[in-house]
Amino acid sequence: MKNVAKAILIMSLLLISFLSSAQSKQTIYTWVDSKGIRHFNDHPQHIDAQPITLENKPLPLTPTPDEELQKKTPLHKNRDTAEATEATNIEILSPRQNETLRNNQGEIVITTELSRKLKPDEQLQLILGGTSYGAPQTTQRWILKNIDRGKHQISIQVVSLGKVIASSITITVHLKRASAIKVSK
């Protein structure tokens, strides 16, 4: 009795698998009419119709539109963060950290290097002593004139639409100027 139950179970499973495999194929018919137009149909509606057997294969998993968008969207979507798509590194090439400059006209020449080109909405802002100095610009060189002697802190910021998106390391320079005061003996 147990063997009969096993045999029925095995036959049932085989029948189910056969029927499911039979259902996984589909036949369509195609033909070309007298005007040269190719037709497709589930039933042969023309004497020259040729059968085409299609197998129902599972569709490959494709990313949803949201997943595609996430692949193309940078990690930092907001310009309020330090970067948009590409990091910006700013280095002050001259003067160097703790350099002593001797210039009686109080002139300091600052040059910088960027890791990438500025985008159209980006500019460079010079910060002298913790305050913005002059208007933002796109060139990487500044000539400061008539700066008082003493110790000065300098940094450069990349600004976009009024927001700081990157900043250099703040350096300290020492400006030496000849004194206009005469020392009496």
C-alpha positions in Angstrom: 0.0 0.0 0.0 2.9 2.3 0.8 4.5 1.6 -2.5 1.3 2.4 -4.3 1.0 5.8 -2.5 4.7 6.5 -3.4 4.1 5.6 -7.0 1.0 7.9 -7.2 2.9 10.7 -5.6 5.8 10.3 -8.0 3.4 10.1 -11.0 1.6 13.2 -9.8 4.9 15.1 -9.5 6.0 14.0 -12.9 2.6 15.0 -14.4 2.8 18.4 -12.7 6.3 19.0 -13.9 5.4 17.9 -17.5 2.4 20.2 -17.6 4.3 23.1 -16.2 7.1 22.6 -18.8 4.5 22.3 -21.5 3.0 25.6 -20.4 6.3 27.3 -20.5 6.4 27.2 -24.3 4.2 29.2 -26.5 3.7 29.0 -30.3 3.1 32.1 -32.4 2.7 32.4 -36.1 4.3 34.8 -38.5 3.8 35.6 -42.2 4.5 38.4 -44.7 1.5 39.7 -46.6 1.4 40.9 -50.3 2.5 44.4 -49.2 5.6 43.1 -47.5 4.4 43.7 -43.9 5.3 41.0 -41.4 2.4 39.9 -39.1 2.4 38.0 -35.8 -0.5 36.2 -34.3 -1.5 33.4 -31.8 -3.4 31.6 -34.6 -2.3 30.8 -38.1 -4.5 33.3 -40.1 -2.6 33.0 -43.4 -1.7 30.0 -45.6 2.0 30.9 -45.4 2.1 31.3 -41.6 5.2 29.8 -40.0 5.1 28.6 -36.4 7.6 30.0 -33.9 8.0 28.3 -30.6 8.9 30.7 -27.7 10.1 29.5 -24.3 8.9 31.4 -21.3 12.1 32.3 -19.6 12.1 34.3 -16.5 12.9 37.9 -17.1 16.2 39.1 -15.9 16.0 41.2 -12.8 16.3 44.8 -13.9 16.9 47.7 -11.5 13.8 49.9 -10.8 14.0 53.5 -11.9 14.7 54.5 -8.3 17.8 52.2 -8.2 19.0 53.6 -11.5 18.7 57.1 -10.2 20.6 56.2 -7.0 23.5 54.8 -9.1 23.7 58.1 -11.1 23.2 60.5 -8.1 26.3 61.5 -6.2 26.5 60.7 -2.5 26.3 64.3 -1.6 23.2 65.6 -3.3 23.1 68.9 -1.5 25.4 71.8 -2.1 25.3 72.6 1.6 27.7 69.7 2.2 31.4 70.0 1.5 31.1 68.7 -2.1 28.7 68.1 -4.9 30.2 65.4 -7.0 33.9 65.8 -7.0 36.0 66.8 -4.0 37.8 70.1 -4.2 41.2 70.5 -2.5 42.8 73.9 -2.2 46.4 74.4 -1.4 48.1 77.7 -0.7 51.4 77.4 -2.6 52.8 80.8 -1.5 53.5 82.1 0.9 54.3 79.0 3.0 53.2 78.3 6.6 55.1 80.6 9.1 57.0 82.3 6.2 58.4 85.8 7.1 57.9 88.3 4.3 59.9 91.5 4.0 58.1 94.2 2.0 58.0 97.9 2.8 54.9 98.5 0.7 53.0 95.9 2.7 52.5 93.6 -0.3 51.6 89.9 0.0 51.3 87.8 -3.1 49.2 84.7 -2.6 49.0 81.8 -5.1 46.9 78.7 -4.8 46.4 75.4 -6.6 43.0 73.6 -7.0 42.5 69.9 -7.5 39.9 70.6 -10.3 38.6 73.5 -12.4 36.0 75.7 -10.8 32.4 75.2 -12.0 30.6 78.2 -13.5 28.8 79.0 -10.2 31.9 78.7 -8.1 34.4 81.4 -7.0 37.4 81.8 -4.6 37.2 83.9 -1.6 40.3 85.1 0.3 40.0 85.1 4.1 42.5 87.4 5.9 42.5 87.4 9.7 39.2 85.5 9.8 37.4 88.0 7.5 36.6 88.0 3.8 39.0 90.2 1.9 37.9 91.6 -1.4 35.3 90.2 -3.7 35.2 86.5 -4.7 37.1 85.8 -7.9 37.9 83.0 -10.2 41.7 83.5 -10.5 44.0 81.7 -8.2 46.3 84.6 -7.4 45.9 87.6 -5.2 48.2 90.7 -4.7 47.4 92.3 -1.3 48.7 95.9 -0.9 49.4 98.1 2.0 48.9 95.3 4.6 50.1 96.2 8.1 53.2 94.6 9.4 52.7 91.7 11.8 51.3 88.2 11.9 48.4 87.4 9.5 46.3 84.3 9.0 45.3 83.4 5.4 42.9 80.9 4.0 41.0 80.4 0.7 37.4 79.2 0.4 35.5 77.9 -2.6 32.0 79.5 -2.6 29.0 78.5 -4.7 25.8 80.6 -4.6 26.9 82.2 -1.4 27.8 79.0 0.4 31.2 77.7 1.3 31.8 74.3 -0.3 35.5 73.9 0.4 38.3 75.6 2.3 42.1 75.5 2.5 44.2 75.0 5.6 44.7 78.4 7.4 48.3 79.5 7.2 50.1 82.1 9.3 52.6 84.5 7.7 54.7 87.3 9.2 55.0 90.6 7.3 58.0 92.8 8.1 58.0 96.5 7.1 60.4 99.2 7.8 59.1 101.5 10.5 58.5 105.2 9.6 59.3 106.1 13.2 62.9 107.4 13.7 64.5 106.3 16.8 66.4 109.2 18.5 69.7 108.6 20.2 
